[in-house]
Amino acid sequence: MEYREYVRHDALGLARLVAERQVTAAELLDTARQRMAQVNPSLNAVIRRMDSQADAFAQAHAKRTDENGGAFAGVPFLLKDLFQDYAGVESSYGNAALKQAGFKPEAHAEITRRFIASGVNIFGKTNTPEFGAKGVTEPEAFGVTRNPWNTEHTPGGSSGGSAAAIAAGIVPMAGANDGGGSIRIPAACCGLFGLKPGRARVPGGPERSDMMHGASVDHVITRSVRDSAAMLDAVAGYEHGAIARLATPDTSYLEGMSTPPNGLRIGVLDESPLGIALHAEAHAAIKTTTKLLESLGHRVERAAPAIDGLQLGRDFLSMWFVQMTLAVDDIRARTGAKADAFEMDTRAMAHVGRAFSAQEYMQAFGRWQGYRHALADFHAEYDLLLTPTLANPPSRIGESATPKWQLMALRPLLHLPSGRALIRSGIVEQIARENLRHVPFTQLANLTGVPAMSVPLHMTDNGLPLGSQFVGGPGSELLLLQLGAQLEQAAPWFDRLPVLG
């Protein structure tokens, strides 16, 4: 299959070609591999190949006589190299210790099982920052991933490798997950659609069910809204041992998204909750989105939930630092790795995480309930909250890296017995503020457990994408998909692709 034909189709479109025997799974795989060979050297989006697994799948698919191979039967697909474990295939999570140890999980993650059941042909894994802890994808263990729209800029993170691979035309969709914006941020950076499902909508087990108190959720990044809907149909649903069993829609997400929403009332937050000025392009993105919404008959007005955004950011980072402690300690126990097998920022976060008392951690976690109540009060009046996905256009490669002087100052502090010294030094809070400065809007949906999406409606003056975020109430995945499909029809983005080799 020629690439120019391949890239004209979304995943459902490719699956239909396979079902109609116009193309084989092996031919699609060959095209995806050729495109990967062409663009990946300059992007570093795919960091691990799975040739034997993909070839075996394509061969088995050629022998199938039934047509019940899943909605995406035969479509090339990439996993994110973070928690989307594939049995017997190395998982590194962006970490040098796991990479050096050649860690291979013994079992599939449940999300991987469901991806496989959807019919996709998994042929590789995508790059991610160490433990998904940053909004850029620049891990020391695997190197920098670059944005196909401009390789001097980031594709975002932590699902930056997946987003770059999709935007570059290697695959029409890829695995992603989101614990603080990691689906929506790279979707916004790369001109793609990114839906973060709500808490417990998609499985996270068997090892990580309800990870980060449900703040972290798996799904995909896509070029089309309907691919996201169809994959949600494939992967959503109760898993054994999950904390909740959510009601399912009366119709499938794919079928239901074809009904456009009418007369939504949408509140707009166009100021950073951290009190830092937004880039002019972020305001322009909201203006573009607002005009489009109003042209479709929706009511848009400035309004926001009554939440202390700075405190929410602190509480998010408290949880994140403790998670880093758990990750570092677990991997050191598994591999025998020394401290220098982890990036300095990771070590600093883990060191601070150890300094939190159980009481302090639970006080921070307890405030999540207040954020949920405030957002529920907002949604009692407004159907959706609209914000910029990012506070500024995709940053330049290395712009978010911790300055060398800070790394030098951190090193001696990490040898102190308590992270309290780090907290008192102010360095960690400065690092945290710097990281959240670019992405102050996405954590709200994670801590409150509600669905949210980034929609690619704006291009900056220098040709970079910049998405707009919509935050829904509990169980609003279908409403978000309906609006996403309506916006996609009104302002199509599917054929808007970067120019690469």
VOGU-3710 file (C-alpha; in Angstrom, 3 decimals, decimal comma):
1> meyreyvrhd> 0,000/0,000/0,000  1,352/3,425/-0,907  1,901/5,828/1,978  -0,145/8,586/0,332  -3,148/6,226/0,413  -2,385/4,921/3,922  -2,324/8,385/5,480  -5,687/9,331/3,961  -7,453/6,914/6,325  -8,036/6,847/10,040
11> alglarlvae> -7,811/3,525/11,919  -11,433/2,584/11,273  -10,943/3,409/7,609  -7,896/1,155/7,385  -9,761/-1,629/9,187  -12,548/-1,375/6,647  -10,074/-1,750/3,784  -8,762/-4,891/5,455  -12,276/-6,257/6,006  -13,117/-5,636/2,355
21> rqvtaaelld> -9,862/-7,378/1,339  -8,610/-4,298/-0,486  -5,420/-4,536/1,576  -3,920/-7,048/3,998  -2,721/-6,571/7,556  0,781/-7,433/6,324  0,650/-4,688/3,706  -0,479/-2,126/6,284  2,320/-3,227/8,604  4,855/-2,883/5,795
31> tarqrmaqvn> 3,657/0,665/5,033  3,801/1,664/8,706  7,317/0,278/9,017  8,465/2,088/5,897  7,105/5,362/7,240  8,753/4,702/10,600  12,095/4,077/8,895  11,689/7,336/6,998  10,796/9,699/9,859  11,730/8,091/13,155
41> pslnavirrm> 15,479/8,844/12,914  14,679/12,564/13,096  11,844/12,259/15,645  12,812/9,412/17,998  9,140/8,614/18,597  9,429/4,806/18,568  12,081/3,414/20,881  11,382/-0,323/20,719  10,377/-2,536/17,810  8,179/-5,627/18,193
51> dsqadafaqa> 8,848/-7,262/14,831  8,286/-10,898/15,737  4,971/-10,178/17,455  3,725/-7,998/14,586  4,780/-10,473/11,887  3,104/-13,328/13,728  -0,081/-11,292/14,017  -0,092/-10,437/10,312  0,473/-14,066/9,357  -2,288/-15,274/11,659
61> hakrtdengg> -4,644/-12,598/10,357  -4,059/-13,757/6,790  -5,321/-17,225/7,775  -8,502/-15,991/9,460  -11,760/-17,081/7,905  -14,139/-15,262/10,249  -14,788/-11,522/10,219  -14,989/-10,994/13,979  -11,456/-9,740/14,482  -12,329/-6,536/16,344
71> afagvpfllk> -13,161/-3,012/15,251  -9,541/-2,320/14,269  -8,590/-5,706/12,821  -5,224/-5,476/11,081  -4,451/-1,822/11,885  -0,820/-1,042/12,903  -0,580/0,221/16,477  2,024/1,381/18,976  1,986/1,004/22,751  3,293/3,668/25,071
81> dlfqdyagve> 6,305/2,380/27,000  4,697/3,226/30,321  2,371/0,810/32,155  1,048/-0,644/28,884  3,013/-3,830/29,488  3,236/-6,575/26,867  4,260/-9,982/28,219  7,833/-10,872/27,336  8,644/-7,496/25,773  10,969/-5,050/27,517
91> ssygnaalkq> 9,321/-2,228/29,454  11,526/0,648/30,547  9,169/3,508/31,494  11,834/5,954/30,290  14,200/4,756/33,032  17,856/3,749/32,636  17,741/1,108/35,401  14,886/-0,826/33,787  16,478/-0,405/30,364  19,811/-1,776/31,571
101> agfkpeahae> 18,113/-4,643/33,415  16,094/-5,565/30,333  12,958/-5,811/32,455  10,282/-7,944/30,790  6,835/-8,199/32,422  5,433/-11,702/32,686  1,862/-10,703/31,819  0,003/-8,220/29,678  -1,505/-5,179/31,336  -5,287/-5,354/31,103
111> itrrfiasgv> -5,356/-2,329/28,790  -2,938/-4,155/26,475  -5,209/-7,218/26,454  -8,109/-5,028/25,414  -6,072/-3,253/22,754  -5,197/-6,674/21,329  -8,851/-7,750/21,442  -9,752/-4,663/19,385  -7,763/-6,197/16,534  -4,783/-3,833/16,329
121> nifgktntpe> -1,381/-5,116/15,262  1,154/-3,919/17,853  4,598/-3,436/16,286  6,461/-1,191/18,723  6,593/1,039/21,784  6,838/4,815/22,000  9,092/7,110/23,998  8,084/8,688/27,307  9,812/10,818/29,961  11,073/8,916/32,980
131> fgakgvtepe> 7,960/7,499/34,713  5,834/9,937/32,702  6,746/12,692/35,119  7,074/15,624/32,715  5,076/17,470/30,090  7,920/17,015/27,588  9,487/13,800/26,267  13,227/14,115/26,838  14,363/11,106/28,894  18,076/10,611/29,423
141> afgvtrnpwn> 17,670/6,871/28,879  16,249/7,099/25,350  16,855/10,652/24,179  14,671/13,509/23,002  11,471/13,044/20,997  10,747/15,883/18,574  7,574/17,446/17,237  6,878/16,613/13,555  5,494/20,121/13,016  8,862/21,618/13,973
151> tehtpggssg> 11,648/19,377/15,220  13,094/22,186/17,331  9,992/21,939/19,533  8,568/19,321/21,898  5,640/17,032/21,082  4,675/17,347/24,749  4,511/14,568/27,290  4,271/12,192/28,730  2,696/10,449/25,700  4,953/12,485/23,430
161> gsaaaiaagi> 6,334/9,527/21,512  2,834/8,338/20,646  1,699/11,809/19,571  4,785/12,347/17,410  4,299/8,958/15,725  0,668/9,761/14,910  1,339/13,290/13,670  4,182/11,952/11,490  1,840/9,427/9,879  3,414/6,229/11,229
171> vpmagandgg> 0,076/5,176/12,765  -3,397/6,740/12,908  -3,624/6,192/16,671  -1,434/4,938/19,506  -1,572/4,023/23,166  -1,373/6,793/25,747  -2,140/7,444/29,383  -2,868/10,517/31,456  -2,057/11,170/35,110  -1,841/14,965/34,886
181> gsiripaacc> -2,480/15,793/31,248  -0,338/13,240/29,426  -2,936/12,476/26,732  -4,201/16,029/26,282  -0,848/17,857/26,378  0,820/15,961/23,505  -2,430/15,966/21,530  -2,462/19,758/21,855  1,195/20,017/20,820  0,821/17,796/17,761
191> glfglkpgra> -2,547/18,799/16,300  -4,375/15,638/17,419  -7,482/14,611/19,332  -6,950/13,446/22,901  -9,677/12,164/25,235  -8,895/11,359/28,864  -11,688/9,072/30,106  -13,020/9,440/33,616  -11,902/7,496/36,654  -12,500/3,721/36,412
201> rvpggpersd> -13,905/3,968/32,873  -10,873/2,115/31,466  -8,923/-0,637/33,272  -5,557/0,089/34,863  -4,746/-3,362/36,243  -3,911/-5,933/37,116  -0,976/-4,339/38,947  -2,055/-0,701/38,893  -5,825/-0,591/39,291  -6,943/2,818/40,579
211> mmhgasvdhv> -3,408/4,135/40,145  -2,770/7,471/41,826  -6,208/7,240/43,446  -7,785/7,055/40,002  -6,054/10,163/38,688  -4,207/8,157/36,024  -6,177/6,678/33,102  -5,216/4,816/29,909  -6,624/5,393/26,428  -5,313/6,494/23,005
221> itrsvrdsaa> -4,399/9,615/21,047  -5,973/9,762/17,586  -6,295/11,819/14,427  -10,080/11,344/14,225  -12,709/11,590/16,953  -14,427/8,416/15,799  -11,275/6,343/16,334  -11,172/7,526/19,952  -14,850/6,648/20,389  -14,485/3,207/18,835
231> mldavagyeh> -11,424/2,390/20,925  -13,263/3,522/24,051  -16,004/1,055/23,138  -13,317/-1,623/22,879  -11,433/-0,963/26,121  -13,979/0,531/28,532  -15,700/-1,563/31,137  -15,292/-3,141/34,531  -12,173/-5,105/35,352  -11,871/-7,632/38,138
241> gaiarlatpd> -11,000/-5,920/41,407  -11,672/-2,362/40,213  -12,865/0,205/42,730  -16,071/0,987/40,825  -18,382/-0,415/38,182  -19,547/2,488/36,027  -22,810/2,561/34,117  -22,384/2,300/30,372  -24,159/4,546/27,858  -27,412/3,352/26,317
251> tsylegmstp> -25,645/3,256/22,969  -22,049/2,710/21,950  -19,733/5,696/21,988  -19,185/5,338/18,251  -22,898/5,322/17,466  -23,770/7,979/20,025  -21,165/10,491/18,891  -23,045/10,985/15,611  -25,760/12,921/17,469  -24,581/16,532/17,734
261> pnglrigvld> -25,148/18,358/21,039  -27,484/21,351/20,975  -27,244/24,611/22,892  -24,546/23,744/25,385  -23,693/26,255/28,082  -19,916/26,440/28,341  -17,857/28,341/30,890  -14,461/29,672/29,811  -11,377/29,934/32,015  -8,737/31,906/30,122
271> esplgialha> -6,412/32,833/32,986  -3,756/30,567/34,445  -4,777/29,136/37,836  -1,154/29,699/38,864  -1,487/33,440/38,327  1,073/33,479/35,493  0,280/35,339/32,280  -0,748/33,193/29,329  0,923/33,431/25,945  -1,001/35,477/23,383
281> eahaaikttt> -1,438/32,331/21,261  -3,263/30,614/24,142  -5,748/33,486/24,198  -5,990/33,274/20,415  -6,775/29,550/20,628  -9,642/30,240/23,035  -10,937/33,023/20,804  -10,886/30,685/17,793  -12,683/27,970/19,738  -15,252/30,338/21,229
291> klleslghrv> -16,205/31,738/17,830  -16,649/28,239/16,446  -18,770/27,152/19,409  -21,018/30,198/19,105  -21,440/29,602/15,370  -22,731/26,133/16,258  -25,350/27,540/18,621  -23,596/27,035/21,937  -23,557/29,670/24,669  -20,072/30,590/25,863
301> eraapaidgl> -19,279/32,904/28,780  -16,442/33,505/31,197  -16,890/31,323/34,260  -14,774/28,930/36,286  -15,121/26,623/39,297  -14,316/28,196/42,665  -10,992/26,418/43,150  -7,633/27,655/44,421  -5,570/26,622/41,425  -2,237/27,104/43,135
311> qlgrdflsmw> -3,274/24,876/46,044  -4,573/22,270/43,611  -1,189/22,335/41,889  0,589/21,812/45,207  -1,705/18,917/46,113  -1,194/17,337/42,714  2,571/17,560/43,108  2,430/16,153/46,644  0,833/13,023/45,244  3,250/13,007/42,309
321> fvqmtlavdd> 6,332/13,245/44,557  5,124/10,319/46,666  4,479/8,306/43,512  8,055/8,971/42,442  9,253/7,662/45,811  7,320/4,449/45,291  8,567/4,055/41,705  12,227/4,628/42,568  12,157/2,331/45,613  10,361/-0,414/43,672
331> irartgakad> 12,810/-0,365/40,774  15,851/-0,223/43,014  14,505/-3,285/44,829  13,834/-5,108/41,546  17,102/-4,289/39,809  19,604/-3,401/42,515  20,136/-0,078/40,729  22,006/2,743/42,406  20,678/6,262/42,762  22,490/7,513/39,673
341> afemdtrama> 20,340/5,215/37,498  17,593/7,833/37,893  17,443/11,364/36,568  18,256/14,138/39,024  14,745/15,586/38,874  13,278/12,155/39,638  15,628/11,695/42,568  14,681/15,112/43,921  10,952/14,374/43,636  11,407/10,992/45,320
351> hvgrafsaqe> 13,490/12,529/48,105  10,778/15,091/48,802  8,114/12,391/48,616  9,806/10,536/51,466  9,667/13,690/53,600  5,865/13,869/53,585  4,253/12,456/56,697  1,190/10,247/56,315  -0,866/13,033/57,888  0,374/15,620/55,384
361> ymqafgrwqg> -0,263/13,314/52,460  -3,806/12,522/53,597  -4,528/16,199/54,196  -3,548/16,918/50,598  -5,574/13,965/49,347  -8,527/15,088/51,458  -8,642/18,390/49,592  -9,413/16,499/46,385  -12,980/16,132/47,664  -13,315/19,900/47,850
371> yrhaladfha> -12,159/20,204/44,247  -14,754/17,632/43,189  -17,530/19,511/44,984  -16,487/22,841/43,468  -16,373/21,350/39,973  -19,749/19,688/40,546  -21,190/23,073/41,563  -19,807/24,505/38,323  -21,300/21,695/36,233  -24,669/22,248/37,873
381> eydllltptl> -24,793/25,477/35,837  -22,508/24,728/32,883  -22,307/21,680/30,674  -18,578/22,007/30,095  -15,517/23,996/31,117  -13,324/25,343/28,301  -9,653/26,220/28,870  -6,501/26,364/26,775  -4,860/22,942/26,939  -1,483/24,656/27,266
391> anppsriges> -0,459/28,048/28,606  1,799/28,586/25,586  2,701/26,979/22,256  4,875/23,833/22,331  8,156/24,788/23,966  11,563/24,422/22,368  13,544/21,258/23,015  15,445/21,646/26,269  13,513/24,721/27,381  11,904/22,833/30,266
401> atpkwqlmal> 15,108/21,131/31,390  16,300/21,901/34,901  19,125/24,476/34,703  22,614/23,156/35,443  23,008/25,446/38,446  19,911/23,890/40,014  21,189/20,390/39,348  24,472/21,296/41,021  22,608/22,743/44,012  20,374/19,671/44,268
411> rpllhlpsgr> 23,166/17,107/44,333  24,443/17,718/47,894  20,911/18,143/49,239  19,976/14,650/48,045  22,503/13,167/50,464  20,771/14,705/53,479  18,663/12,236/55,490  15,404/14,121/54,950  13,779/15,835/52,000  12,711/18,603/54,361
421> alirsgiveq> 15,913/20,398/53,449  14,887/20,320/49,799  11,492/21,720/50,654  13,028/24,509/52,748  15,545/25,315/49,996  12,738/26,342/47,662  14,449/24,617/44,723  11,858/21,893/44,370  8,935/24,294/44,433  10,721/26,351/41,797
431> iarenlrhvp> 11,142/23,232/39,661  7,493/22,387/40,174  6,303/25,863/39,269  8,447/25,780/36,143  6,956/22,456/35,050  3,327/23,416/35,748  3,772/26,898/34,284  3,350/25,458/30,797  0,488/23,094/31,720  -1,593/24,627/34,532
441> ftqlanltgv> -5,036/23,533/33,283  -4,947/19,758/32,899  -4,495/18,460/36,469  -8,015/19,489/37,524  -9,644/16,672/35,553  -7,213/14,123/36,981  -7,733/14,996/40,639  -11,511/15,186/40,249  -11,698/12,038/38,114  -13,812/13,534/35,333
451> pamsvplhmt> -13,356/13,112/31,556  -11,655/15,831/29,514  -10,464/16,244/25,943  -8,102/18,373/23,875  -9,341/19,392/20,428  -6,910/20,718/17,732  -8,656/23,889/16,583  -5,846/26,444/16,445  -2,536/26,875/14,630  -0,086/29,500/15,817
461> dnglplgsqf> 1,426/32,133/13,552  4,633/30,088/13,312  2,807/26,912/12,309  2,545/24,989/15,570  -0,684/23,376/16,809  -2,292/24,512/20,044  -5,312/22,638/21,376  -8,306/23,680/23,466  -9,421/21,641/26,474  -12,984/20,767/27,459
471> vggpgselll> -13,646/19,386/30,953  -16,893/17,504/31,496  -18,748/16,224/34,512  -18,694/12,615/35,748  -19,646/10,152/33,019  -19,583/12,789/30,254  -17,363/10,896/27,805  -20,210/10,625/25,284  -21,022/14,344/25,476  -17,358/15,216/24,920
481> lqlgaqleqa> -17,149/12,878/21,930  -20,355/14,338/20,486  -18,973/17,859/20,766  -15,599/16,733/19,454  -17,250/15,218/16,390  -19,310/18,365/15,845  -16,185/20,541/16,021  -14,291/18,170/13,734  -17,025/18,421/11,117  -17,212/22,209/11,384
491> apwfdrlpvl> -13,444/22,800/11,356  -11,779/19,644/9,920  -8,238/18,922/10,966  -7,665/15,342/9,766  -5,907/16,295/6,534  -3,785/18,977/8,215  -0,423/17,216/8,401  3,150/18,382/8,946  5,584/18,253/6,054  8,278/15,670/6,675
501> g> 10,671/13,703/4,520
//
